[in-house]
Amino acid sequence: MAKHDTLKQLADSICREYLGFLPTSNSVKPPHIANGLFRECTGETCYTQDIHEWIVSERRNGAVSSSEIIEKYQDILWHGNKEKPENVKQVRYLMEEIFNQDNTVYPNYEFSVFSISSHWLLKTRVSSELNIGRFLFEILAKRVNGIRSPAIELIQSALNHDDDDLTKILKPIIAYPTDREKRTLNGIDFPSDESIKWDACKEAIRNGFDNLARNIRVTKENENSLLVLERMVNFAGFAVFLYLVDCHFALFKGNRIPILLDAGTELESIKKASEQSFTSAKKAVEDYFMCTIQAALSLEISSPNKAACLRWIEGMVWSSAERELSVKAAITSYFESFSSDGEDPLVALAHSLQIALYTFEYKNNSPSDFCRVLGVRCGLIGPKGNRANVKRFLINSFTLETITLSILSEDDLDGIEMKELGEKAIHIYNILLGTNADAEYKILENANIAQSTPGDLRGDLTINAQALANTYISLGLARKYADGVTLIGWRL
């Protein structure tokens, strides 16, 4: 920006200094989270420009032509410079299908990240990472009971395994030319424990990563490096979503949002309750921003009466006269309105600035919109597609499996009742499965969700739990016995 702007600075400060990441872009996808987190865990980046040239197939504008590829890489081609361009085109198309599954590889190398199968595909930072990798890494790096998260070592081990079928496709390109060093080892930048801000939600995320890492080893999933990486990225997406909607509760003692998982039974009561649950989650993000603004303002306004708040608005600096005219007038109007409604002056000012941020700074990509985008992309929110305007917690089976493995302890893998899993899910993440209809109905009632839900919500919660149990059985994570009891575990 051309010069200092109070509102822009406030927006940046909340995300960077308070929250720790930047939920203000809809561009983030799993490969962006993976690239940031994996790079932090390894302290390594690799030269991937040549891989990029191959993966961006010739059907894309700005791609390197297959004739140029043949000329440049003839030493690794079966027929050298006599290779047929059509054969190279087909191989490049295949590579793009494999390593660009989330459409994060563009003709412009600087903005591109790959579907990562090993450390050879780790890149330097790209803007769409939004500092999420560093945010998560600090949670993993903090010493809890004297040790860092086992997830770090698990990720390192999976990335170091480069003999998987996908990485083998790229090996000739990675190794060419043999005299070029393609790795930069900067070392892992572990933060000091004292510098890491900690709260109850971060502790839950950390425990989730730890449980997931241990259970991956117990179940032998660690023998499949690609599955390990997929699990870690999947849970990372959920963890960021959880923190965004739960930090208002964790830091400011706001209402904890129930996450009602819809098993896809098309029960109208479950659909509506889950939709309202998701709407409440987005509202919690707005409440967090408002409380954070209030906390920041309290450091600047020593006597927060109405006159002092108006003086603070008057003293705001703007990057342009046009911006001052429109935005300042809006903030003043909001403040007068909220004050007239009886809000405390500091609360009224914080409320006004929160609306201004959403209206003028985040008008295209608000943190609440970020919940929707991230939730859909990590398999927690559905239905997919822009036409499905009303979203709910319509979880897919892989994400359900991953979250469950983050809840279960190693001993739990021997088998626990579905009802006990439900109790753990509520305690850890406030996730509702429907396993205890009366208790969960009460939670939804306290959140003002149950009252406006049509049909027999209490009875339908039980049906929803049965559908989720069937999903667990199909995944091999549960077994139903003749007495009707469903046990959750591993290879029961």
SETIKOL-194946 format. One record per residue (C-alpha): residue number from 0; x, y, z. Coordinates in pm, whole numbers, m for minus. Layout:
! residues N
ZARO     n        X        Y        Z
ZARO   NUM        X        Y        Z
...
***
This chain:
! residues 492
ZARO     n        X        Y        Z
ZARO     0        0        0        0
ZARO     1      111      353      m71
ZARO     2      117      466      293
ZARO     3        8      369      642
ZARO     4     m359      272      674
ZARO     5     m505      202     1018
ZARO     6     m775      m42      905
ZARO     7     m541     m240      680
ZARO     8     m283     m256      956
ZARO     9     m546     m380     1198
ZARO    10     m656     m650      954
ZARO    11     m299     m769      908
ZARO    12     m222     m756     1281
ZARO    13     m519     m973     1378
ZARO    14     m419    m1247     1133
ZARO    15      m43    m1242     1179
ZARO    16        7    m1149     1544
ZARO    17     m305    m1287     1709
ZARO    18     m441    m1572     1496
ZARO    19     m113    m1689     1343
ZARO    20     m225    m1750      984
ZARO    21     m410    m1562      710
ZARO    22     m767    m1687      653
ZARO    23     m832    m1421      392
ZARO    24     m786    m1605       63
ZARO    25     m997    m1867     m110
ZARO    26     m695    m1998     m302
ZARO    27     m563    m2234      m34
ZARO    28     m575    m2604     m119
ZARO    29     m430    m2920       43
ZARO    30     m101    m2902     m156
ZARO    31      m40    m2550      m24
ZARO    32      m87    m2671      335
ZARO    33      134    m2972      261
ZARO    34      414    m2767      107
ZARO    35      426    m2530      403
ZARO    36      398    m2790      678
ZARO    37      634    m3042      517
ZARO    38      896    m2777      446
ZARO    39      887    m2669      812
ZARO    40      922    m3032      928
ZARO    41     1224    m3101      707
ZARO    42     1400    m2766      678
ZARO    43     1447    m2851      312
ZARO    44     1353    m2711      m28
ZARO    45     1428    m2856     m368
ZARO    46     1485    m2726     m718
ZARO    47     1169    m2827     m902
ZARO    48     1173    m2602    m1208
ZARO    49     1251    m2893    m1441
ZARO    50      971    m3106    m1290
ZARO    51      738    m2810    m1340
ZARO    52      830    m2793    m1710
ZARO    53      723    m3153    m1756
ZARO    54      407    m3142    m1543
ZARO    55      259    m2836    m1714
ZARO    56      138    m3019    m2021
ZARO    57      140    m2870    m2367
ZARO    58     m235    m2816    m2364
ZARO    59     m182    m2522    m2123
ZARO    60     m106    m2174    m2247
ZARO    61      249    m2074    m2164
ZARO    62      375    m2431    m2132
ZARO    63      713    m2539    m2268
ZARO    64      660    m2724    m2598
ZARO    65      733    m3095    m2617
ZARO    66      989    m3024    m2890
ZARO    67     1177    m2802    m2646
ZARO    68     1149    m3072    m2379
ZARO    69     1305    m3324    m2620
ZARO    70     1591    m3088    m2700
ZARO    71     1660    m3003    m2335
ZARO    72     1617    m3352    m2184
ZARO    73     1729    m3576    m2471
ZARO    74     1988    m3749    m2250
ZARO    75     1714    m3912    m2038
ZARO    76     1482    m4003    m2325
ZARO    77     1472    m4355    m2464
ZARO    78     1527    m4236    m2821
ZARO    79     1720    m3918    m2736
ZARO    80     1653    m3625    m2967
ZARO    81     1471    m3861    m3203
ZARO    82     1190    m3915    m2949
ZARO    83      848    m3850    m3096
ZARO    84      684    m3530    m2960
ZARO    85      349    m3710    m2941
ZARO    86      493    m3964    m2696
ZARO    87      631    m3686    m2478
ZARO    88      294    m3507    m2486
ZARO    89      120    m3819    m2356
ZARO    90      370    m3862    m2073
ZARO    91      334    m3498    m1973
ZARO    92      m44    m3525    m1972
ZARO    93      m16    m3828    m1742
ZARO    94      220    m3639    m1509
ZARO    95      m21    m3348    m1486
ZARO    96     m307    m3582    m1398
ZARO    97     m100    m3733    m1116
ZARO    98       84    m3435     m969
ZARO    99     m172    m3161    m1029
ZARO   100     m483    m3326     m885
ZARO   101     m590    m3011     m699
ZARO   102     m510    m2769     m985
ZARO   103     m228    m2597     m800
ZARO   104       30    m2616    m1083
ZARO   105       21    m2320    m1317
ZARO   106      233    m2215    m1615
ZARO   107      386    m1960    m1376
ZARO   108      633    m2159    m1166
ZARO   109      645    m1909     m879
ZARO   110      282    m1975     m779
ZARO   111      284    m2351     m837
ZARO   112      290    m2640     m590
ZARO   113      260    m3012     m663
ZARO   114       75    m3305     m514
ZARO   115      368    m3402     m293
ZARO   116      485    m3764     m288
ZARO   117      836    m3710     m145
ZARO   118     1076    m3440      m30
ZARO   119     1192    m3389     m390
ZARO   120      872    m3194     m457
ZARO   121      905    m2948     m169
ZARO   122      927    m2587     m282
ZARO   123     1001    m2251     m129
ZARO   124      708    m2059       15
ZARO   125      419    m1961     m212
ZARO   126      161    m1697     m123
ZARO   127     m134    m1937     m101
ZARO   128       22    m2117      196
ZARO   129     m111    m1830      412
ZARO   130      141    m1915      690
ZARO   131      m67    m2222      778
ZARO   132      237    m2452      765
ZARO   133      425    m2248     1023
ZARO   134      116    m2218     1244
ZARO   135       74    m2597     1255
ZARO   136      445    m2666     1287
ZARO   137      470    m2455     1602
ZARO   138      194    m2666     1756
ZARO   139      387    m2982     1667
ZARO   140      723    m2837     1774
ZARO   141      623    m2737     2127
ZARO   142      764    m2973     2387
ZARO   143      475    m3134     2574
ZARO   144      598    m3344     2865
ZARO   145      946    m3281     2729
ZARO   146      893    m3412     2374
ZARO   147      787    m3274     2037
ZARO   148      508    m3436     1839
ZARO   149      584    m3778     1687
ZARO   150      405    m3646     1379
ZARO   151      719    m3453     1282
ZARO   152      935    m3765     1263
ZARO   153      657    m3955     1086
ZARO   154      629    m3685      818
ZARO   155     1007    m3676      776
ZARO   156     1023    m4052      734
ZARO   157      740    m4057      479
ZARO   158      897    m3778      273
ZARO   159     1239    m3943      278
ZARO   160     1089    m4257      123
ZARO   161     1123    m4176     m246
ZARO   162     1086    m4524     m394
ZARO   163      708    m4506     m413
ZARO   164      548    m4557     m753
ZARO   165      468    m4188     m798
ZARO   166      814    m4049     m721
ZARO   167      971    m4315     m945
ZARO   168      796    m4151    m1240
ZARO   169      995    m3834    m1172
ZARO   170     1329    m3992    m1079
ZARO   171     1493    m3948    m1422
ZARO   172     1403    m3578    m1416
ZARO   173     1509    m3533    m1053
ZARO   174     1848    m3695    m1121
ZARO   175     1919    m3491    m1437
ZARO   176     2172    m3345    m1480
ZARO   177     2383    m3545    m1238
ZARO   178     2615    m3255    m1155
ZARO   179     2341    m3024    m1023
ZARO   180     2260    m3014     m653
ZARO   181     1882    m2998     m625
ZARO   182     1840    m2975     m250
ZARO   183     1881    m2682      m12
ZARO   184     1906    m2785      352
ZARO   185     1837    m2483      570
ZARO   186     1778    m2683      886
ZARO   187     1459    m2701     1091
ZARO   188     1368    m2372     1257
ZARO   189     1234    m2490     1592
ZARO   190     1076    m2207     1791
ZARO   191     1138    m2180     2163
ZARO   192      859    m2323     2376
ZARO   193      815    m1984     2545
ZARO   194      747    m1808     2214
ZARO   195      456    m2038     2120
ZARO   196      116    m1904     2223
ZARO   197      m84    m2188     2374
ZARO   198     m451    m2248     2446
ZARO   199     m699    m2533     2490
ZARO   200     m776    m2565     2120
ZARO   201     m408    m2586     2023
ZARO   202     m365    m2851     2289
ZARO   203     m652    m3053     2137
ZARO   204     m497    m3020     1791
ZARO   205     m159    m3130     1923
ZARO   206     m309    m3433     2098
ZARO   207     m493    m3516     1777
ZARO   208     m172    m3512     1572
ZARO   209        4    m3722     1837
ZARO   210     m272    m3983     1849
ZARO   211     m292    m3995     1471
ZARO   212       85    m4044     1437
ZARO   213       93    m4323     1695
ZARO   214     m210    m4498     1547
ZARO   215      m64    m4481     1197
ZARO   216      232    m4680     1328
ZARO   217       17    m4929     1520
ZARO   218     m203    m4995     1216
ZARO   219      107    m5024      992
ZARO   220      m16    m4743      768
ZARO   221      333    m4597      803
ZARO   222      449    m4865      557
ZARO   223      264    m4666      290
ZARO   224      436    m4328      275
ZARO   225      177    m4178       40
ZARO   226     m104    m4267      280
ZARO   227       86    m4115      571
ZARO   228      125    m3785      385
ZARO   229     m239    m3786      282
ZARO   230     m350    m3850      640
ZARO   231     m134    m3571      777
ZARO   232     m252    m3315      524
ZARO   233     m613    m3418      573
ZARO   234     m592    m3373      949
ZARO   235     m397    m3049      905
ZARO   236     m687    m2903      708
ZARO   237     m934    m3010      976
ZARO   238     m707    m2870     1249
ZARO   239     m695    m2525     1090
ZARO   240    m1073    m2527     1043
ZARO   241    m1122    m2634     1406
ZARO   242     m897    m2360     1540
ZARO   243    m1067    m2091     1338
ZARO   244    m1414    m2180     1469
ZARO   245    m1304    m2276     1821
ZARO   246    m1056    m1999     1909
ZARO   247    m1334    m1764     2023
ZARO   248    m1428    m2025     2283
ZARO   249    m1067    m2110     2371
ZARO   250     m942    m1753     2409
ZARO   251    m1246    m1545     2500
ZARO   252    m1477    m1799     2668
ZARO   253    m1739    m1764     2396
ZARO   254    m1990    m2032     2309
ZARO   255    m1834    m2356     2190
ZARO   256    m1975    m2450     1851
ZARO   257    m2119    m2803     1813
ZARO   258    m2003    m2976     1494
ZARO   259    m2292    m3204     1397
ZARO   260    m2167    m3458     1144
ZARO   261    m2428    m3556      886
ZARO   262    m2390    m3921      782
ZARO   263    m2569    m3848      454
ZARO   264    m2899    m4012      545
ZARO   265    m3101    m3723      396
ZARO   266    m3288    m3677      723
ZARO   267    m3428    m3325      708
ZARO   268    m3381    m3257     1079
ZARO   269    m3014    m3362     1067
ZARO   270    m2953    m3160      751
ZARO   271    m3104    m2845      898
ZARO   272    m2933    m2882     1235
ZARO   273    m2597    m2943     1066
ZARO   274    m2650    m2642      841
ZARO   275    m2722    m2424     1142
ZARO   276    m2420    m2570     1318
ZARO   277    m2201    m2462     1027
ZARO   278    m2362    m2116     1021
ZARO   279    m2285    m2083     1392
ZARO   280    m1924    m2180     1322
ZARO   281    m1888    m1895     1074
ZARO   282    m2047    m1654     1321
ZARO   283    m1795    m1765     1586
ZARO   284    m1515    m1648     1356
ZARO   285    m1673    m1303     1338
ZARO   286    m1705    m1299     1717
ZARO   287    m1336    m1390     1751
ZARO   288    m1234    m1101     1529
ZARO   289    m1451     m863     1727
ZARO   290    m1303     m976     2059
ZARO   291     m950     m956     1923
ZARO   292    m1009     m603     1798
ZARO   293    m1144     m511     2141
ZARO   294     m833     m654     2306
ZARO   295     m609     m454     2071
ZARO   296     m808     m134     2126
ZARO   297     m788     m168     2504
ZARO   298     m410     m122     2473
ZARO   299     m456      209     2292
ZARO   300     m760      366     2459
ZARO   301     m698      404     2830
ZARO   302    m1041      549     2917
ZARO   303    m1281      388     2670
ZARO   304    m1577      624     2690
ZARO   305    m1775      733     2386
ZARO   306    m1580     1055     2336
ZARO   307    m1245      870     2350
ZARO   308    m1366      615     2095
ZARO   309    m1482      889     1858
ZARO   310    m1141     1055     1893
ZARO   311     m977      724     1805
ZARO   312    m1188      701     1488
ZARO   313    m1101     1061     1404
ZARO   314     m729      980     1444
ZARO   315     m735      687     1201
ZARO   316     m493      720      909
ZARO   317     m601      637      554
ZARO   318     m418      547      236
ZARO   319     m638      776       26
ZARO   320     m884     1061       66
ZARO   321    m1155      856     m106
ZARO   322    m1106      572      136
ZARO   323    m1118      804      435
ZARO   324    m1441      959      311
ZARO   325    m1628      631      261
ZARO   326    m1485      393      522
ZARO   327    m1448      642      805
ZARO   328    m1807      758      761
ZARO   329    m1926      395      770
ZARO   330    m1733      318     1091
ZARO   331    m1869      631     1259
ZARO   332    m2223      541     1157
ZARO   333    m2187      184     1285
ZARO   334    m2045      312     1613
ZARO   335    m2328      559     1672
ZARO   336    m2584      289     1596
ZARO   337    m2432       30     1830
ZARO   338    m2389      291     2103
ZARO   339    m2755      385     2072
ZARO   340    m2841       17     2116
ZARO   341    m2668       25     2453
ZARO   342    m2337     m143     2373
ZARO   343    m2036      m48     2582
ZARO   344    m1830      215     2387
ZARO   345    m1527      m11     2343
ZARO   346    m1747     m303     2237
ZARO   347    m1936      m76     1997
ZARO   348    m1609       42     1841
ZARO   349    m1476     m314     1809
ZARO   350    m1808     m425     1656
ZARO   351    m1792     m136     1408
ZARO   352    m1437     m215     1304
ZARO   353    m1520     m586     1263
ZARO   354    m1800     m501     1022
ZARO   355    m1572     m256      840
ZARO   356    m1307     m525      800
ZARO   357    m1557     m770      654
ZARO   358    m1711     m502      432
ZARO   359    m1403     m326      299
ZARO   360    m1099     m548      361
ZARO   361    m1241     m900      333
ZARO   362    m1532     m831       99
ZARO   363    m1427    m1104     m146
ZARO   364    m1245    m1345       86
ZARO   365    m1362    m1316      445
ZARO   366    m1241    m1547      725
ZARO   367    m1598    m1685      739
ZARO   368    m1580    m1768      366
ZARO   369    m1245    m1932      438
ZARO   370    m1425    m2177      670
ZARO   371    m1640    m2290      380
ZARO   372    m1351    m2322      134
ZARO   373    m1119    m2504      373
ZARO   374    m1397    m2725      507
ZARO   375    m1496    m2839      159
ZARO   376    m1138    m2905       56
ZARO   377    m1055    m3114      363
ZARO   378    m1371    m3324      325
ZARO   379    m1558    m3187      626
ZARO   380    m1814    m2963      456
ZARO   381    m2056    m3043      174
ZARO   382    m2218    m3067      m66
ZARO   383    m1938    m2969     m302
ZARO   384    m1988    m2722     m583
ZARO   385    m2082    m2355     m600
ZARO   386    m2443    m2440     m680
ZARO   387    m2485    m2595     m336
ZARO   388    m2512    m2264     m155
ZARO   389    m2623    m2411      178
ZARO   390    m2341    m2613      331
ZARO   391    m2334    m2846      629
ZARO   392    m2097    m3086      803
ZARO   393    m2136    m3356      539
ZARO   394    m1816    m3545      611
ZARO   395    m1654    m3786      366
ZARO   396    m1535    m4131      476
ZARO   397    m1160    m4059      459
ZARO   398    m1188    m3747      676
ZARO   399    m1415    m3933      919
ZARO   400    m1155    m4208      945
ZARO   401     m870    m3959      995
ZARO   402    m1049    m3761     1266
ZARO   403    m1146    m4084     1442
ZARO   404     m783    m4202     1444
ZARO   405     m693    m3867     1603
ZARO   406     m947    m3927     1881
ZARO   407     m867    m4288     1967
ZARO   408     m577    m4370     2196
ZARO   409     m353    m4665     2119
ZARO   410     m541    m4872     2377
ZARO   411     m875    m4774     2221
ZARO   412     m777    m4955     1902
ZARO   413     m847    m5280     2086
ZARO   414    m1213    m5174     2082
ZARO   415    m1442    m4921     2248
ZARO   416    m1819    m4887     2220
ZARO   417    m1957    m4642     1966
ZARO   418    m2117    m4446     2250
ZARO   419    m1779    m4401     2417
ZARO   420    m1633    m4276     2089
ZARO   421    m1916    m4024     2074
ZARO   422    m1836    m3903     2425
ZARO   423    m1469    m3861     2333
ZARO   424    m1559    m3673     2013
ZARO   425    m1770    m3426     2210
ZARO   426    m1507    m3378     2479
ZARO   427    m1217    m3326     2237
ZARO   428    m1366    m3143     1937
ZARO   429    m1734    m3090     2033
ZARO   430    m1819    m3317     1739
ZARO   431    m2166    m3473     1758
ZARO   432    m2219    m3819     1608
ZARO   433    m2566    m3891     1749
ZARO   434    m2451    m4169     1981
ZARO   435    m2615    m4010     2286
ZARO   436    m2928    m3846     2150
ZARO   437    m3046    m3687     2474
ZARO   438    m2710    m3531     2563
ZARO   439    m2643    m3412     2208
ZARO   440    m2993    m3271     2170
ZARO   441    m2925    m3069     2484
ZARO   442    m2600    m2936     2336
ZARO   443    m2783    m2832     2020
ZARO   444    m3060    m2680     2231
ZARO   445    m2808    m2473     2430
ZARO   446    m2665    m2353     2097
ZARO   447    m3015    m2241     1987
ZARO   448    m3013    m2494     1703
ZARO   449    m3253    m2765     1815
ZARO   450    m3543    m2524     1869
ZARO   451    m3569    m2427     1502
ZARO   452    m3508    m2772     1356
ZARO   453    m3805    m2949     1193
ZARO   454    m3900    m3310     1262
ZARO   455    m3785    m3547     1534
ZARO   456    m3426    m3434     1579
ZARO   457    m3370    m3640     1893
ZARO   458    m3483    m3961     1722
ZARO   459    m3299    m3879     1399
ZARO   460    m2972    m3832     1589
ZARO   461    m2986    m4203     1675
ZARO   462    m3046    m4294     1309
ZARO   463    m2754    m4071     1210
ZARO   464    m2529    m4255     1457
ZARO   465    m2633    m4590     1310
ZARO   466    m2545    m4467      961
ZARO   467    m2204    m4352     1082
ZARO   468    m2154    m4691     1248
ZARO   469    m2221    m4857      913
ZARO   470    m1959    m4631      755
ZARO   471    m1708    m4733     1022
ZARO   472    m1785    m5099      955
ZARO   473    m1728    m5052      582
ZARO   474    m1394    m4884      659
ZARO   475    m1284    m5175      877
ZARO   476    m1286    m4957     1188
ZARO   477    m1586    m5121     1358
ZARO   478    m1770    m5442     1415
ZARO   479    m2132    m5492     1511
ZARO   480    m2214    m5781     1742
ZARO   481    m2529    m5989     1779
ZARO   482    m2639    m5798     2090
ZARO   483    m2647    m5477     1884
ZARO   484    m2329    m5329     2032
ZARO   485    m2091    m5166     1783
ZARO   486    m1725    m5163     1878
ZARO   487    m1484    m4913     1720
ZARO   488    m1124    m5023     1684
ZARO   489     m876    m5187     1452
ZARO   490     m911    m5537     1303
ZARO   491    m1173    m5641     1557
***
